[in-house]
């Protein structure tokens, strides 16, 4: 009994030493899902061209993707608690790889719906990865250095995002542009051949990604990880946790704010290429993708700057200031389209950088371990904002134009500002 109690205490304290190779394998996951997220921004533009879609239809790329997060986040949490962190990571990678491999038959048949199914499966895998990797990093080493390990891991996320955009820019975009008038002038055979060639451009990149991710799952599966799970046997279960969280307006305000944040981020990045080409005629898709890369660099720098500011200012205050600035930047992009507008969107990435982790932290701060686990799943589910609001922005663009559609993220940032301004003692 004493040995069993000692083991539990050691697990609560964390490992005495950092297992560097297992930690590196888990940290790599942040890079992998960053790449998957921002490859979608390229896919929105590519599929719009390959399938001659409206902005709303192209936005379904993000809808299918983030719907996967929404539907799978809670099952992923249950799976993780039943089988452990490592099993959840391996299963998530296998789903990610399977979804990527679906792009091959989707491109072969030039079927948009099959692409959307593949994206849904990829997102399901990423829901497993995000639900398990964040807490797992904090356990792979001494408890006192958990925060620094997690910050290190999160630094790889924007690097993955930049890599994803570069892959799309150089290996998916073909550089062949056809205006609606040119497409209309083609005969049916030539138009069909063009659309199939554009759809086929995604085959090889996603085949390589799918096989690489599955290989990574095998490496993690055969690697010996130290035991880190806390043994809670004999501890009284907390009942009614989910209902208690759903009735807690303080927590639910964080879920709503996260919904609007993810919607704003995904909408801005998804339509940045479209905005650049529509408001600066003659801009090629590869050149327009450079604005996403610049935005992701700003995002990475903003995360470092925001973390430094939070050493001196309350997180909610930094969040509020950044949200207010982004309301102004999104409004500027909406009503001053063109080069200045696209620069405003790029700059907004700097101020978006701290929003997700800050809202997350304010939502779960001061809660029990069980509440944190359920709360984390609900906050990951709020990523569905990327599906709902990106589609709403596409519909707005079809009706009012892509520039005026930037009012959608402007409203989202205003909602985040409202969350940040809630009484400090109630939200943090």
N, C-alpha and C positions, 0 to 999 in steps of 0.2 A: 504493500500500500504506500509506504514512504517513497519507494522508487517511482511508483506511478505518479504520485503527487509532484515529485521532483521533475519528472519529465514534462508534466503540464506546465510547471512554473518556468522551465527552460524555454518551452515553446512560446509562452507569453512574452518572455524577455527577448526572443529572437535568437538567431545563431550568434555564436561568439565570434566567428570569422566569416568573411564574405566568400562564398563559393564562386569564384570569378567566372569560370566557364559557363555554369548554369545561368548565372546572372546575365552574361553577355547574350546567351540564347534568348532569354526573355526580353531583354532590352531591344533586341533586333525586331521584336514584334511591333514596337512603336513605329519603327521605320516602315515596316510592311503595310500597316494599315494606313499610315499617312500617304504612301504611294497610291494605294487603292482609292482612297477618298478623292484625291485630286486628279487622278486619271479620269474620273467621271466628268470633270470640267471640260476635258478634251473630247470625251465621248458625246457630250451634249452637242457640241459644234459639229463633230464628225457625222453623227447620226442624222442631224438636221439636213446635212448635205446629201448623205447616202440614201435617205428615205424621203427627201423633200417634205419634211415635217414642219408644222407650225411651231411657234415657240412653246405653246402649251404642250404639244405632243413630245417635243424634244425634252421638256422638263420632266417627263415621266421617267427618264433615266434616274434622276435623283429620287423621284417618288418611289420607284421600285426598290432602290437601294436603302433608303431610310425607313421604308415600311418593314424591311427585313430586321433592322435594329429594333423597331417598336415591338414586333411580334415575338422576337426571340430573346430579348433581354431577360425577362423573368424566367423562362425555361433554362436559360444559360446559368442564371444564378442558382436555380435548384440543382442542375447538373453538377455545378462546381461544389456545392455543399455535400452532394451525395458521393461524388467520385474524386474530388480533390482538384487543386489548381492545375497540376500538370496534365491530367486527363482532359480538362476543359480546354487547355491550350492546344493539345494535339488534335482534339476533335474540331476545334475552331479552324485550325490550319487545313485540315482535310476538307472541310466545307469550303473554305476559301479557294483551295486548289481545284475542287470539283466545279465550282462556279466559273472559274477562269477557263477551264477546259471546255465548258459549254459554249464558249465563244466560237470555237472552231465549227461545229455544225450550224450554229446560228449564222455565221458568215457564209458558209457553203450554200445555205438555202436562202440567204438574204432575208431572214425573218426577224423583224424588229421585236416581236413578242418573245422569241427565244432569247434574244439578248437581255431583255428585261428579266426573264427567269434566271439567267446566269447571274445578273447583278443582284437579284434577291438572295440567291444562294451565297454569293460572296459576302453580302452584308450579314447574313445569318452567322457565317463564320467569324466575321469581325465582332459581332455582338458577344460571342464567346470569348474572343481575345480581350476585348476591352473590359469585360466584366471580371476576368480572372487576372490579367497581367498587372493591372495597377496595384491591387493588394498583394500580389505575389512578390513584386519587386520590394515592397516594404518588409517582407519576411525573410528575404535572402540576405541576411546579414544582421549586424547588431541593431537593436531597436533605436539607439540614439542617432544613428546615421541614416535612418529610413527616409527622411525627407530629402536628404541630399541625393540618395540613390534614385528616388522617384523623379527629382528634377533632372538628373542626368538622363534618365530614360525618356522623359518627355522632350528633351532637346533633340532627340532623334526623330520625333514626329514631323516637324516641319522640314527636316532634311529629306525624309521620305516623300513628303508632299512635293518638294522641288524636283526630286528625281522622277516622280510620277508625271509631272508636267513635261519635263524634258523628254521622257520616253514617248509621250504622246506627240509632242512637237516634232520630234525627229524620226519616229518610227511608225506613227499612225497617220498624221497629216501628210497627204501626198503632194501638196503644193498645187494641185489642179483645181482651179476655180471655175465654176459655171454659173452665170447669172440666170435668174428665172427666164429671161427672154431667150438666152442661148439654149436652155434645156427645152423650152417650148418649140424651138426651131429644129431640134434633133428629131430624127425618125425614131420609132419605138425601139428598134433594135439597138441603136446607138445610145439612147437614153438608158435602156436597161443595162447595157454593158458598163456604162459609166457608174451607175448606182451600185452594181455588183462589185466593181473594182474598189469603190470607196468602202463598202462594207467589209470586203476581204482584207483591207489594210489592218484590221485589228487582229487577224488570226494569229500571225506569228508572235507578236508581242505577248498576247494573252496565253498562248501555248507555253512560251518560255516561263512566264510568271506562274502559271498553274503547276508545271512540273517542278519549278524551283521551290514553291511553297510546300508541295507534297514532300519533296526531299527534306526540307527543313523540319516538317512534322516527324519524319522518320528519325532524323538526328536527335530531336528532343525526346522522342519516345525511347530511344536506346541509351540516352544519357542518364546517368544516375544523379538524381537530385536529392539533396538532404531533406529529411523529414522536417516540415515546418508547420504543418497543420496543428492547430490547438485542439487538444483532446478535451471536449466539453462533456464527456460522459458523466452522468450523474448531476449535471447542472439543470436546474428547473427551467423548462422552456418558457420563453416569453410568448404569451398568447395575445392574439388580437393586434399584433404589431402592424400589419398592413392596414387594417381599419383605422388604427390610431394615427398612422401617418397620413392617410387620406383625409382624415378629419382635421388635421393640423394645418391651419391656414398659413402658418409661418413656413412649414416645409413645402406645401403645395405652391406657394408663391415662387419658391426657387424652381420647382418643376416647370411652372408656366414661363418663368424668365428663361430657363434653359431651352424650352420649346422655341421661343422667339429668337434666342441667340443663334441656335443651330440653323433655323430657317433663314436668318439674315446672312450668316456666313456662307451657307451653301448657295443661296440665291445670288449673292454678289459674285462669288467665284464662278458659278455655273454660267452666268450671262456676261462675264467680263469680255470674253472674246466677241460675243454677239454685239455688245455695246460698242466696242472699239470699231468693229467693221461697219456698224450701222451709222455711227456718228462721225466716223472718219473714213468716208468712201475711198476705196482703193487699197485698204489695209488687208494684206493677205493673212490667212489663218495662222501661219507660223509666226509672223511678226506680231499678231495680236496675242498669241500665247505668251510672248515675252512679258506682257503686263501681269499675267498670272504669276510668272516666276518672280517678278519684282515685288508683287504683293506678298508672296510667301517669304521672301527675304525680309520684308518689313514686318511680317508676322513673327518671325523668329527673333528679330531685334526687339520688337515690342514686348515679347514675353520676358526677355532678359531685363529690359528697362522697367517693366511693370513689377517684376519681382524685387528689383532694387528699391523702387518707390515704396513698396509695401513694408520695407524695414522701418520707414519713417511715418507712413500714413496708414490709416485703417483701410483694409481691403475694400470695404463697401464704398469708401470715399473715392478711391482710385477707380473703382468700377463705375461709379456715377460720373466722374469727370470724363472718362474714356467714352462712355455711352453718349454723353451730351455732345462731345466733339463729333462722334459718328453720325448723330442726327443731322448736324450741320453739313458734314461731308456728303451724306447720301442726298440731302436736299439740293446741294450744289450740283451733284452729278445729274439729278433729275431735271433741273431747270437751266443748267449751263452745259449742255451736251457738247462733246467734242474732246479735244486734247486736254483741256483743263478738267473736264468732267472725269475722264478716265484716270487722270492723275489723282483726283479726289478719291476715286474708288481704290486705287492702289494704296493711298495713304490710310484709308479706313482699315486696311489689314493690320497696320501697326496697333490700332486701338482696339481691334477685335481680339487680339492675341491673349489677353488675360481673362477674357470673359468666361469661357467655359470652366476652367479650374476654379475661378473665384466664386462663381455662382454655385458650383458643386460644393465647395468648402463651406460656404455660408449655409447651404441647405442641410448638411449633415453635422455641422459643428455642435458639440455638446450632447450627442446622442449615444445610446448604448450600442454595443457591438452588433446586436441583432438588428436594431433600427438602421444602423449604417449599411448593413448588407442589403436589406430590403430597400432602403432609401437609394442606394447606389443603382440597383436595378431599375427603379422608377425613374431616376434621373437619366439613365441610359435610354430608357424608353422614350423620353421626351425628345430624343434625337429625331423622332418622327416629324418634328417641325421642318426638317430639311425636305421631307416629302410634300407636306401640305403647302408650305409657303413658297417653295420653288415652283410648284404647279400654279399657285395663285399669281406669282410674278409672271409666269409665261402667259397666262390668260390675260393679265393686265397689259402685257407687251403687245399681244395680238390686237387688243382693242385700242390702246392709247399710244403704242410705240415703246421701244425698249428704254429710252431715256426716262420717260415719265413713270415706267414701271419701277424705277428706283425708289419711288415713294413707299413700296412695300418694305424693303429693309429699313427705310427711315422710320416707319411706324414700329418696326421690331425693336430698333435701338431705343425709341422712346419708351417702350414697355420695360426694357432693361433698366433704363434710367429711373423709372418709377419703382422698380424693385430695389434698386440701390438706395433710394431715398426713404424707404420704410424705416421706422424708428430703429435705431441701432440696437437697442436692447431686445428687440423682437426678432431681428434677422441675423444676428451674428453672435 
